[in-house]
Amino acid sequence: QAQKHKFCKMNIQVLPEHKLSSVAPLKQCNVEKKEVELILVKDQNGVQYTSSSIIPTPSPRAGPPGSSDEERETWGKKIDFLLSVIGFAVDLANVWRFPYLCYKNGGGAFLIPYILFLVIAGMPLFYMELALGQYNREGAATVWKICPIFKGVGYTVILIALYVGFYYNVIIAWSLHYLFSSMTAELPWLNCGNRWNSENCTDPKNINGSLLGNGTSYAKYKITPAAEYYERGVLHLHESKGIQDLGLPRWELSLCLVVVVFILYFSLWKGVKSSGKVVYITATMPYVVLFVLLIRGITLPGAMDGIRAYLHIDFQQLNNPKVWIDAATQIFYSLGAGFGVLIAFASYNKFDNNCYRDALLTSTVNCVTSFFSGFAIFSVLGYMAYKHGVKIEDVATEGAGLVFIIYPEAISTLPGSTFWAIVFFIMLLTLGIDSSMGGMEAVITGLTDDFKILKRNRKIFTFITAFGTFLVALLCITNGGIYVLTLLDNFAAGTSILFGVLIEAIGVSWFYGVDRFSEDIERMMGFKPGLYWRLCWKFVSPAFLLFVVIASIVTSTGLRYDEYIFPQWSNIVGWGIAMSSMAFVPCYAIYKFFSMPGTFKQRIAYCITPEHEHHRVAEGDVRQFKVRAHLCVCLTANYKLHKKHSHCDSDTQ
């Protein structure tokens, strides 16, 4: 330190108890801002003296106390990080779920609970995860060196991200299959008479409001060419009797899945240096396509009726608790907190990056994108309703039925339908790819940071992870694969991810401590979070998550896909999958407790004290316990020693 910094000498005289210590004033010198820990000790012989030590302040490059000396990889440019976060958060759900939720839950009125939950819970959680990853510069598991007993939460979210990859890649493979199928003069889902069509296939031109009748909506009409192409031509669902009758993987979808896995592997094998460049295309392309589709959509007849239906305001819907539950769950899943992705991405930031600004920007962009996509979707739904002489509610739907049946059918009736189909499925492909990249990066970063042998062999481990997701995903591209996909979609990242984020919020806010977390943020950015953020982290966000967890359990019902009701054993398997990830939280906590030395109280102290402060536990100084030693009182003073020439004043002495 003497070679690096120029410090002044401080003279301390040891005097009897009844006299005061005199401290010579600082000589004129230039010093950097440091934290000084003063320990006042009263000895038995009545002599009082002081001992001082410099607490090392982490430099922007060095990271927090206790961090590894190994230089961590960082993003090539700041825009790489921003596009990666936006690309992960803006996914298929922004297009196929939010617009429908907004429409059915009161239109513009739905934005009230949606924005409320965004401000009081979504943004604080988003900010918390970015700050947590950036300060500690670790993945989802090893980031819990700040409170070791919660490391099981890291394994929980890593496993959930892996589960999601099993079936999410299949949806991307469907998009790729549709993209290849669109490269024809006539789209294959335009007419009946193809080898996959049934005898009941009905030309859409012959379907109108009077033909439907009996309260059947057009969106549920399964004998249109578009519906039959999806369920019979792509999924081959008619060849399966249920989840117990899967059959073999379809070779066409298998090839598409191979392409998807290779894209993911070559995007991630070199870390953020490679993935940060891929998102320049995958994160920006959806916005270009959405804008083009919106311009085309509003020129169609009936488009304004669809947009009016999307924006209609029904405040009576706010009296329905289901609306508030939908808003809470949508804002949570839309932002993507809890999957370990935000922590992983932020861990590659420079230590002094302004993640506060990043959190506000990216979460806002995500939610605005959801709202904006509704115009592109409902302008086309208005056109469909006009074309068939039905109400908007008869064609409005969500999920795969929207993007693989209704929207493609509408596109097939437009001039230049091949072009519009190719553009639309490129958008779906890019929406899915960068979100899947984020989930896989969370798995890879989380485990390579924990096991150094994996970090040394990142390329091999990335290949093993990608290939492993491919093997499991084969179950989802069999004749009955849609049933496996539905089961995973409901249980792999349902209640379990909500539970994981709830424990994460409690661990950071109540065990590590909001005050200490705020100090960490101040070390990075030079300012502490305001009172609003600290209150949200301490009380509002955990309460919000607890509300969503309870709501998801109370509102859960038996599995079903359209008219097919899953057997009871499949629900048991689903809950087994959910519990397999949640079990890491209590199991690791128990393991950590019994692996620690000392008494019961010391073991608890080791479990909840940051690893770089474990030496204090042996000394009986546990910040969380607020332990007062018998003969020692520790005082920490933050002296701002400016670079200007100055003398100690009386208060400082």
C-alpha positions, 0 to 999 in steps of 0.5 A: 500500500505504501508504494501505491498510495501516499499516507500521512502518519498518525501518532497515538499516545497510550495514556491512563484511563482518566486522560485523553488520547491526543492525535496529531493532526494530519500532515498535508498530503493527497490520499484516496477515499478509504474506510477506516475501522477503529476498534476501542478496547478497554484492557483490565489494567485501565489503559485505553488505546485505539487500533485502526485498520484500512478496510479495502475498498473494491476497485471497479475492476476488482469487484467486492471483498472476497472476490476472486483475483481472476479477471472476469469476462465482460461485455464487449459493449454496453449495448450488448448487455442491454440488447441481451436483457431486452432480447431475453425479457421480450419473448413469445409471451409478449405477442401471444399472451399479453394482448389477449389478457389485456383484451379479456380483462377490461382492455385499457383498464387492465393497464391499471393493475399491470402498471401498478405491479410493474412499479411496486414489484416488477421493477424492484425485483428486476433492479435487485437481480441486476445489482446482485449479479453485477456487484458479486460478479457470480452466477445464480448459485455462487452469488449466494456467497453473501448468505450461504444458506440460500445457495439452494435457491441458485440451484433451484432457478438453474434447474428451472431454466434447464427445464424451460429449455426442454420445451421452449426450444420445441416451440422455436422448432415449430416456428422454424418448421413454419418458416421453411413451409412458408417458402412456397408459392401457395401456403400449405395451410391455405386450402383443404385437400392436402395429405394431412387434412381430414374429410371434415376439413372446411374451407374458411370461405364457407365459415361464417357466424351462422354456420358456427352457432351453438356458442362455438368460437372461430378460434376453437373451430378445429377443422379449418385448413390452418388448424388442421395443418398445425394439429395434423400436419405439424404435431400429428396429434390425431395419431396419439390417444393421449400422454400415455401414447407418445409414439416416435419423434417426427423427423421433420421437427427433429431436424428443425430442433437440431438447427435450433440447438446448433444456433444456440450452441454457436451463439453461446460457446464463447460466452458473452463475446459471441452471444453479445453479437447475436442479439444485434439481430435477434433482439432488434428484428422483432421490432422491425417486423412488428412495425411492418406488420402493424402498418400492413394490419391497419390497412386491412378492413375491420382493423380499427374494430379490432384495435378498438376492442383491444383498447376498450375500457371496462372498469367493472373488470377491476372488481374481479380478483382474477384480473389482478391475479392475471396482471401480477403473474403476467408482469412477473413472467414477462420481466423474467425475474427469478430464472437466474438470467438477469444475475448471469447477464449482469455478472459480466458488466463492469463493476461500476456500470449504472445498473439502476438506469439499465433496470428502468430502461429495459423493464420499461421497454419490455412492457411497452413492447407488450402493449405495442404488439397488441396493435399488430395482433388485434388489427389482424384479428379485426380483419379476421372477424370482418372477413367471417362476419363474427365478433372479435371475441370469436377470433381472439385467442392466446398462445400457440393457437394465435401464432400458429393458427389464427394469424397464419390463416389471416396472412394466407389471405393477403396479397404476397402472403408468402412474404408476410408469412416468412416475415412473421415466422422470422419474428417468432424465431428471433423472439424465441432464440434470444430468450432461449439463449438467456435461459441456457446462459443462466445454466452455463454461467451458474454451474461454471462459476460454481465448478471451475472444471466446467469453466475451464471446459466451457465449450464442451460443457455448453455442447453437453447442455445443448445436446442434453436439452435436445434429447429431452426435447425429443419427447415433445416432438412425438405424436403426443408431444404436445401433451408433454409440452403442456405438462412441462409448461404448467409445472416446470416454471409455475409455482416453483419459480414463484417460490424461488424468487420469493425465497431469493427476495427474503434472502437478500432483504431480510438475511443479507440486509437491505442496508448492506445491499444498499451499501454494495450498490453505493460502492458500484455507482456512488449513490444509495438506492432511495427509500422507495426501493428499500421499502419495496425490497424489504416489504412490498416485493416479498408480499407481492410474491407471496400473493402470487404464490398463493394465487397460483396454488389456489387457482391451479386446476387439473391439466387439460389441452383443449378437450383432452383431460390429463390422467391423474398420474400426469398431475402427480408427475407434474408436481414431482417435477415442480418439487424437484427444483424447489427441494434444493432450498431446504435440502441445501440449507440442511446440508450447509448447517450440518457442514459448518463447525461450532455450536448451534449458534455459530453454525447459524452465524456461518450460514447467514454471514457472507463468506468473506466475513466468516473470520468474524464469526469465530471472533463473535462479531456477527452483524446479523446477530448484533453481537456485543463482545464483553470487552470490545466495541467496534466502531466503523467510521467512513472518513472521506479524505479528499484529495485536497490539502486538509487538516483533521478537525475536532470532530474527526479527532 
